[in-house]
Amino acid sequence: MAGNLTFEELTECVLEGTIDTVVAAIPDMQGRLMGKRFQAQYFIETAWQESHCCKYLVATDLAMTTVENYASTSWTAGYGDYVMKPDLGTLRKLPWLEGTAFVLCDLLDHASHGPVPHSPRAVLKKQLARLEAMGLTMTTATELEFFIFRQTFEEMKDQKYRDMTPMSPYNEDYHIFQTTREEDVMRPIRNGLYGAGIRVESSKGEASAGQVELNIQYSDPLDMADTHVLVKNAVKEMAWQHGRSVSFMAKWHHRSAGSSSHIHQSLSDKDGNSVFFDPDRKHGMSETMEHALAGLLAHAGETTFFLAPYVNSYKRFAEGTFAPTSTVWSVDNRTAGFRVVAPDSEAVRVECRIGGSDLNPYLALASQIAANIAGIEGKLKLEPEFNGNAYGAEGSHSIPATLRAATEALRHSVMLREAMGDDVVDHYVRCAEWEQEDFDRVVTDYEVKRGFEQA
């Protein structure tokens, strides 16, 4: 998400009075934007160098609860500050917010000014540095699916999130008339994002009533993750501006399709030449690509938490829904967990279909890179291609069925501990544990109130 506004241009806009607000934000553990709105004059005078935020922003849950037992921060430690360091390369205007510019920040330790290792941008940057040391770069795209509802966010809350009404009444996959009903929201979203310098390709109806897919042009992983988090925030903001609401839940209703975030990925050398393509090998897949894909398969269970981070995420993995249930690979087969796309061409790549639209793109991409590297460095042998309907191919190839199972796979992952560090893995294990604990607490209360015994 290379910005479309230089600091000098921002200064001119502030002096002219066309920009009066600068949003400075970090991505939190859930992939949301957290930060401050600066008076633009103050930003260009001071805050462009650094600002500060509370440490709990990367040690909290979806409800902004202060969660105990994080090693990085706690009530005992007093919840101090981190430094927010603006990355001026991400500076841009936001056309859908009057007089507003936006910049993403890195999180730094207040004392050392070094990166906060478990902050999502730092987690991804560490894996990109490992790729760079190998003379490699990654090209990636993260698809985004979501549902649009007729109610506003406020109305849905008042309704306790029941009887939500999707924008269209039936499956609208590629359906032009059905998506016309949503154009009062989707047209401003496409144009607004494009005006912010984001390379929007298209939007389309997806496989359920009111479901939309938004496609952004591929890029390098950091740029793609930066774009991904801004796009999600922008979609929510513009839906709200037009009296609608959206959901990026992996599975908002059991009768509806899940919302995914498929991750397309390929590797190139430092000159931009694909190391995944070899015209003399089957499907055009080079030996390096086979090793990388073998790494993705071998470590799929360990990386699942970063692709499916909530209890709800696992409701999406269901047969006959275009969401995978197994970690097999296949060529152009949407029933498999890993699909090889554009075989026999220089664009040959891997599409990981496990991730839901509730994932944090920085963490998801970091885990995918780590698995690619593990496969290449270990020269792992690729298992035979799966042919046919992959539903029913689970067994030893099953995607973890629950958050508990995915958490245990993460906890015991030697590969991720070596790649990311114990402190980072333990931080996200605690994040996963709390998500499960919170769910268990709610379910237990529900049962107790109705006179049931605790399980």
C-alpha positions as CSV (number, residue, x, y, z in Angstrom):
1,M,0.0,0.0,0.0
2,A,2.6,2.5,-1.1
3,G,1.2,5.9,-0.2
4,N,0.0,8.5,-2.7
5,L,1.0,11.5,-0.6
6,T,4.5,12.7,0.3
7,F,5.1,14.5,3.6
8,E,5.9,17.6,1.6
9,E,2.6,17.4,-0.2
10,L,0.8,16.8,3.1
11,T,2.4,19.9,4.5
12,E,1.2,21.9,1.5
13,C,-2.3,20.6,1.9
14,V,-2.3,21.4,5.6
15,L,-1.2,25.0,5.0
16,E,-3.8,25.3,2.2
17,G,-6.5,24.0,4.6
18,T,-7.6,21.0,2.4
19,I,-6.4,18.5,5.1
20,D,-7.1,19.2,8.8
21,T,-6.9,15.7,10.2
22,V,-4.3,12.9,10.1
23,V,-5.3,9.4,11.2
24,A,-2.2,7.6,12.6
25,A,-2.9,3.9,13.3
26,I,-1.3,0.5,14.1
27,P,-2.8,-2.9,13.2
28,D,-3.7,-4.7,16.4
29,M,-3.6,-8.5,17.0
30,Q,-7.1,-8.8,15.4
31,G,-6.0,-6.8,12.3
32,R,-8.0,-3.8,13.3
33,L,-6.7,-0.2,13.1
34,M,-6.0,1.4,16.4
35,G,-4.6,4.9,16.9
36,K,-5.3,8.6,17.0
37,R,-6.7,11.4,15.0
38,F,-4.2,14.3,15.0
39,Q,-4.9,17.9,14.3
40,A,-2.9,18.0,11.0
41,Q,-0.9,21.1,12.0
42,Y,0.4,19.2,15.1
43,F,1.2,16.2,13.0
44,I,3.4,18.0,10.5
45,E,5.1,19.8,13.3
46,T,5.7,17.0,15.8
47,A,3.7,13.7,15.6
48,W,5.2,12.8,12.2
49,Q,8.3,11.7,14.1
50,E,6.6,9.6,16.7
51,S,3.6,9.4,19.1
52,H,2.6,7.0,21.8
53,C,0.0,4.4,22.7
54,C,-0.8,2.0,25.5
55,K,0.8,-1.4,25.5
56,Y,-2.5,-3.1,25.9
57,L,-3.4,-2.5,22.3
58,V,-1.5,-5.6,21.3
59,A,-2.6,-7.6,24.4
60,T,-6.4,-7.4,24.2
61,D,-9.3,-9.2,22.7
62,L,-12.1,-8.2,20.3
63,A,-14.0,-6.5,23.1
64,M,-10.9,-4.5,24.2
65,T,-10.7,-6.5,27.4
66,T,-7.4,-6.2,29.3
67,V,-6.3,-9.8,29.3
68,E,-4.2,-11.3,32.1
69,N,-1.1,-13.4,31.8
70,Y,0.6,-11.8,28.8
71,A,4.4,-11.7,29.3
72,S,4.6,-8.4,27.4
73,T,2.3,-6.3,29.6
74,S,-0.1,-6.6,32.5
75,W,-1.8,-4.7,35.4
76,T,1.3,-5.7,37.5
77,A,3.6,-4.1,35.0
78,G,1.3,-1.0,34.9
79,Y,0.4,-0.9,31.2
80,G,3.0,1.5,29.9
81,D,3.5,3.0,26.5
82,Y,4.8,1.9,23.2
83,V,6.1,4.3,20.5
84,M,4.0,4.8,17.4
85,K,6.5,5.5,14.6
86,P,4.7,6.7,11.4
87,D,5.8,4.9,8.2
88,L,5.6,7.9,5.9
89,G,5.7,5.6,2.9
90,T,2.1,4.7,3.7
91,L,0.8,8.3,3.8
92,R,-2.3,8.9,1.8
93,K,-5.5,10.9,1.5
94,L,-8.8,9.2,2.4
95,P,-11.4,10.4,-0.1
96,W,-14.3,9.1,1.9
97,L,-13.4,11.2,5.0
98,E,-13.4,14.9,4.4
99,G,-10.1,16.7,4.9
100,T,-8.4,13.5,6.2
101,A,-5.0,11.8,5.6
102,F,-3.9,8.4,6.9
103,V,-0.6,6.8,7.9
104,L,0.3,3.5,9.3
105,C,2.8,3.2,12.2
106,D,5.2,0.7,13.5
107,L,5.3,-0.2,17.2
108,L,8.6,0.4,19.0
109,D,9.7,-0.2,22.5
110,H,9.6,3.0,24.5
111,A,13.1,2.5,26.0
112,S,15.1,0.9,23.2
113,H,13.2,2.1,20.2
114,G,13.5,-1.4,18.8
115,P,10.6,-3.2,17.2
116,V,8.0,-4.7,19.5
117,P,8.5,-8.4,18.4
118,H,4.9,-9.5,18.7
119,S,3.4,-6.5,16.9
120,P,1.9,-7.8,13.7
121,R,4.0,-5.6,11.3
122,A,7.2,-6.7,13.1
123,V,6.2,-10.3,12.9
124,L,5.8,-10.1,9.2
125,K,8.9,-8.0,8.7
126,K,11.1,-10.6,10.4
127,Q,9.9,-13.3,8.0
128,L,10.5,-11.0,5.0
129,A,14.1,-10.4,6.2
130,R,14.6,-14.2,6.2
131,L,13.3,-14.4,2.7
132,E,15.6,-11.5,1.6
133,A,18.6,-13.3,3.1
134,M,17.8,-16.2,0.8
135,G,17.7,-13.8,-2.2
136,L,13.9,-14.3,-2.5
137,T,10.9,-12.1,-2.6
138,M,7.2,-13.0,-2.4
139,T,4.3,-11.8,-4.4
140,T,0.9,-12.2,-2.8
141,A,-2.7,-11.3,-2.9
142,T,-5.3,-11.7,-0.1
143,E,-8.9,-11.9,-1.3
144,L,-11.6,-10.5,0.9
145,E,-15.2,-11.7,1.3
146,F,-17.9,-10.1,3.5
147,F,-21.6,-9.7,3.9
148,I,-23.6,-6.5,3.5
149,F,-26.7,-6.1,5.6
150,R,-29.6,-3.7,5.3
151,Q,-29.5,-2.7,8.9
152,T,-27.0,-0.2,10.3
153,F,-24.4,-1.3,12.9
154,E,-26.4,0.5,15.6
155,E,-29.7,-1.2,14.5
156,M,-28.0,-4.6,14.5
157,K,-26.7,-4.1,18.0
158,D,-30.1,-3.0,19.2
159,Q,-31.5,-6.2,17.7
160,K,-28.8,-8.2,19.6
161,Y,-27.5,-9.3,16.2
162,R,-30.6,-11.4,15.4
163,D,-32.8,-11.3,12.3
164,M,-30.1,-9.6,10.2
165,T,-31.2,-9.1,6.6
166,P,-28.6,-9.5,3.8
167,M,-28.8,-7.0,1.0
168,S,-29.9,-9.5,-1.5
169,P,-32.3,-12.4,-1.0
170,Y,-30.4,-15.3,-2.6
171,N,-27.1,-16.6,-3.9
172,E,-25.5,-13.8,-5.9
173,D,-22.3,-15.5,-7.1
174,Y,-21.3,-13.5,-10.2
175,H,-24.9,-12.2,-10.4
176,I,-25.1,-8.8,-11.9
177,F,-28.7,-7.8,-11.1
178,Q,-28.2,-8.9,-7.4
179,T,-25.0,-6.9,-7.1
180,T,-26.7,-3.9,-8.6
181,R,-28.8,-3.8,-5.4
182,E,-25.5,-3.2,-3.5
183,E,-24.0,-0.6,-5.8
184,D,-25.0,2.3,-3.5
185,V,-22.4,0.9,-1.2
186,M,-19.9,-1.0,-3.4
187,R,-19.4,1.8,-6.0
188,P,-18.3,4.3,-3.4
189,I,-16.1,1.6,-1.9
190,R,-14.3,0.8,-5.2
191,N,-13.9,4.5,-6.1
192,G,-12.9,5.6,-2.6
193,L,-10.2,2.9,-2.3
194,Y,-9.0,3.7,-5.8
195,G,-8.8,7.4,-5.0
196,A,-6.7,6.4,-1.9
197,G,-4.2,4.8,-4.2
198,I,-5.3,1.2,-3.7
199,R,-5.3,-0.8,-6.8
200,V,-8.8,-2.2,-6.8
201,E,-9.5,-4.8,-9.5
202,S,-13.1,-5.7,-9.1
203,S,-16.0,-6.6,-6.8
204,K,-18.4,-9.4,-7.4
205,G,-21.2,-11.3,-5.8
206,E,-20.2,-14.4,-3.8
207,A,-21.8,-17.7,-3.0
208,S,-24.5,-16.5,-0.6
209,A,-27.2,-13.9,-0.2
210,G,-25.6,-10.5,0.4
211,Q,-22.0,-11.8,0.1
212,V,-19.4,-9.8,-1.8
213,E,-15.8,-10.4,-2.8
214,L,-13.4,-7.5,-3.3
215,N,-10.2,-8.1,-5.2
216,I,-7.1,-5.9,-4.8
217,Q,-4.1,-6.2,-7.1
218,Y,-1.3,-8.4,-5.9
219,S,1.8,-6.9,-4.3
220,D,4.6,-7.7,-1.8
221,P,3.5,-9.1,1.5
222,L,4.0,-6.0,3.7
223,D,2.2,-3.8,1.1
224,M,-0.6,-6.3,0.8
225,A,-1.1,-6.6,4.5
226,D,-1.1,-2.8,4.9
227,T,-3.7,-2.6,2.1
228,H,-5.8,-5.4,3.6
229,V,-6.3,-3.8,7.0
230,L,-7.1,-0.4,5.5
231,V,-9.6,-1.9,3.0
232,K,-11.4,-3.7,5.8
233,N,-11.6,-0.5,7.8
234,A,-12.7,1.5,4.8
235,V,-15.5,-1.0,3.9
236,K,-16.9,-0.7,7.4
237,E,-16.7,3.1,7.3
238,M,-18.3,3.5,3.9
239,A,-21.0,1.0,4.7
240,W,-21.8,3.0,7.9
241,Q,-21.9,6.2,5.9
242,H,-24.5,4.7,3.6
243,G,-26.7,3.3,6.4
244,R,-25.6,-0.3,6.0
245,S,-23.4,-2.7,7.9
246,V,-21.0,-5.4,7.0
247,S,-19.5,-8.5,8.6
248,F,-16.2,-10.1,8.0
249,M,-17.0,-13.1,10.3
250,A,-15.8,-16.4,8.9
251,K,-19.3,-17.8,9.3
252,W,-22.0,-15.4,10.2
253,H,-24.8,-17.9,9.8
254,H,-24.8,-21.7,9.5
255,R,-27.0,-21.6,6.4
256,S,-24.8,-19.2,4.6
257,A,-21.4,-19.7,3.0
258,G,-18.4,-18.7,5.0
259,S,-16.3,-15.7,4.1
260,S,-12.7,-16.4,3.2
261,S,-9.5,-14.7,2.6
262,H,-7.6,-16.9,0.2
263,I,-3.9,-16.2,0.0
264,H,-2.2,-16.3,-3.4
265,Q,1.6,-16.6,-3.1
266,S,4.6,-17.1,-5.3
267,L,8.4,-16.6,-4.9
268,S,10.8,-14.7,-7.2
269,D,14.5,-14.0,-7.2
270,K,16.0,-10.6,-6.5
271,D,15.6,-9.7,-10.2
272,G,11.9,-10.5,-10.2
273,N,12.1,-13.8,-12.0
274,S,9.7,-16.5,-10.8
275,V,11.5,-19.3,-9.0
276,F,8.2,-21.2,-8.9
277,F,8.1,-21.7,-12.7
278,D,10.0,-24.4,-14.7
279,P,8.5,-25.1,-18.2
280,D,10.2,-28.5,-18.3
281,R,8.5,-29.9,-15.2
282,K,4.9,-31.1,-14.6
283,H,2.4,-28.3,-14.3
284,G,5.3,-25.9,-14.7
285,M,6.1,-26.3,-11.0
286,S,9.8,-25.9,-10.3
287,E,11.6,-28.0,-7.7
288,T,11.7,-24.9,-5.5
289,M,7.9,-24.5,-5.8
290,E,7.4,-28.2,-4.9
291,H,9.6,-27.8,-1.8
292,A,7.7,-24.6,-0.8
293,L,4.3,-26.3,-1.2
294,A,5.5,-29.3,0.7
295,G,6.4,-26.9,3.6
296,L,3.0,-25.4,3.5
297,L,1.4,-28.8,3.7
298,A,3.7,-30.2,6.3
299,H,3.1,-27.2,8.6
300,A,-0.5,-26.5,7.8
301,G,-1.8,-27.6,11.2
302,E,0.7,-25.4,13.0
303,T,-0.1,-22.3,11.0
304,T,-3.9,-22.7,11.1
305,F,-4.4,-20.5,14.1
306,F,-3.0,-17.6,12.1
307,L,-5.5,-18.3,9.4
308,A,-8.5,-19.1,11.6
309,P,-8.1,-17.2,14.9
310,Y,-11.5,-17.6,16.6
311,V,-14.0,-20.2,17.7
312,N,-16.3,-19.1,14.9
313,S,-13.6,-19.6,12.3
314,Y,-13.9,-23.3,12.5
315,K,-17.6,-23.3,11.7
316,R,-16.5,-22.3,8.2
317,F,-14.8,-25.6,7.4
318,A,-17.7,-27.6,6.1
319,E,-18.2,-29.9,3.1
320,G,-19.8,-28.5,0.0
321,T,-19.3,-24.9,0.9
322,F,-16.1,-24.1,-1.1
323,A,-14.3,-23.9,2.2
324,P,-11.7,-26.7,2.6
325,T,-11.7,-29.5,5.2
326,S,-8.3,-31.0,4.2
327,T,-4.8,-29.9,3.6
328,V,-4.2,-31.7,0.3
329,W,-3.0,-29.9,-2.8
330,S,-4.5,-30.1,-6.3
331,V,-4.4,-28.2,-9.5
332,D,-7.3,-25.7,-10.0
333,N,-9.5,-27.6,-7.5
334,R,-11.5,-25.5,-5.1
335,T,-12.2,-28.4,-2.8
336,A,-8.6,-28.6,-1.7
337,G,-6.9,-26.7,1.0
338,F,-4.1,-25.7,-1.3
339,R,-4.8,-25.0,-5.0
340,V,-2.2,-24.6,-7.7
341,V,-3.3,-21.8,-9.9
342,A,-2.2,-20.9,-13.5
343,P,-0.3,-24.2,-14.1
344,D,2.2,-24.3,-17.0
345,S,2.7,-20.5,-17.0
346,E,5.0,-18.0,-15.4
347,A,2.1,-17.0,-13.1
348,V,2.0,-20.4,-11.5
349,R,1.4,-20.0,-7.8
350,V,-0.2,-21.5,-4.7
351,E,-3.5,-20.4,-3.3
352,C,-4.0,-21.3,0.4
353,R,-7.8,-21.6,0.8
354,I,-7.8,-22.2,4.6
355,G,-7.9,-18.6,5.8
356,G,-11.1,-16.8,6.7
357,S,-11.8,-13.1,6.3
358,D,-11.4,-12.8,10.1
359,L,-7.6,-13.4,9.8
360,N,-4.9,-10.9,10.6
361,P,-3.1,-10.5,7.2
362,Y,0.3,-9.8,8.8
363,L,0.3,-12.9,10.9
364,A,-1.2,-15.1,8.2
365,L,1.4,-14.0,5.6
366,A,4.2,-14.4,8.1
367,S,3.2,-18.0,8.9
368,Q,2.9,-18.8,5.2
369,I,6.4,-17.4,4.5
370,A,7.8,-19.4,7.4
371,A,6.3,-22.6,6.1
372,N,7.6,-21.8,2.5
373,I,11.1,-21.3,3.9
374,A,10.9,-24.5,6.0
375,G,10.0,-26.5,2.9
376,I,12.8,-25.0,0.8
377,E,15.5,-25.2,3.4
378,G,14.5,-28.7,4.4
379,K,14.1,-29.8,0.7
380,L,10.8,-31.4,1.7
381,K,9.4,-33.8,-0.8
382,L,6.0,-32.9,-2.2
383,E,3.3,-35.6,-1.8
384,P,1.3,-36.7,-4.9
385,E,-1.3,-34.4,-6.2
386,F,-4.9,-35.1,-5.1
387,N,-7.4,-35.5,-7.8
388,G,-11.2,-35.3,-7.5
389,N,-13.4,-34.2,-4.7
390,A,-11.2,-33.4,-1.6
391,Y,-14.1,-33.5,0.8
392,G,-13.7,-36.9,2.4
393,A,-9.9,-36.8,2.1
394,E,-9.4,-35.5,5.7
395,G,-7.9,-38.2,7.9
396,S,-4.2,-37.4,8.4
397,H,-4.8,-34.3,6.1
398,S,-7.5,-32.8,8.2
399,I,-7.5,-29.1,9.0
400,P,-7.7,-28.7,12.9
401,A,-11.3,-29.0,13.7
402,T,-11.4,-26.6,16.6
403,L,-9.6,-23.6,18.0
404,R,-8.3,-25.8,20.9
405,A,-6.6,-28.2,18.4
406,A,-5.1,-25.3,16.4
407,T,-3.8,-23.7,19.6
408,E,-2.0,-27.0,20.6
409,A,-0.5,-27.3,17.2
410,L,0.8,-23.7,17.5
411,R,2.1,-24.2,21.0
412,H,4.1,-27.3,20.0
413,S,5.4,-25.9,16.6
414,V,9.2,-26.2,16.5
415,M,9.2,-24.6,13.1
416,L,7.3,-21.5,14.1
417,R,9.3,-21.1,17.4
418,E,12.5,-21.2,15.4
419,A,11.1,-18.8,12.8
420,M,9.3,-16.3,15.0
421,G,10.8,-16.8,18.4
422,D,9.3,-18.2,21.6
423,D,8.1,-14.8,22.8
424,V,6.0,-14.3,19.7
425,V,4.6,-17.8,19.6
426,D,3.8,-17.7,23.4
427,H,2.1,-14.3,23.0
428,Y,-0.3,-15.7,20.3
429,V,-0.8,-18.9,22.2
430,R,-2.1,-16.8,25.1
431,C,-4.3,-14.9,22.6
432,A,-5.8,-18.2,21.4
433,E,-6.2,-19.5,25.0
434,W,-8.1,-16.3,26.0
435,E,-10.4,-16.6,23.0
436,Q,-11.3,-20.1,24.0
437,E,-11.6,-19.2,27.7
438,D,-13.9,-16.4,26.9
439,F,-16.1,-18.6,24.8
440,D,-16.2,-21.3,27.5
441,R,-17.1,-18.7,30.1
442,V,-20.1,-17.4,28.0
443,V,-21.3,-20.9,27.2
444,T,-21.0,-21.9,30.9
445,D,-23.0,-18.8,32.1
446,Y,-25.7,-19.6,29.4
447,E,-26.0,-23.2,30.7
448,V,-26.0,-22.2,34.4
449,K,-28.8,-19.6,33.9
450,R,-30.9,-22.4,32.5
451,G,-30.2,-24.9,35.3
452,F,-27.8,-27.1,33.4
453,E,-24.8,-28.6,35.0
454,Q,-21.4,-27.3,34.0
455,A,-19.7,-29.6,31.5
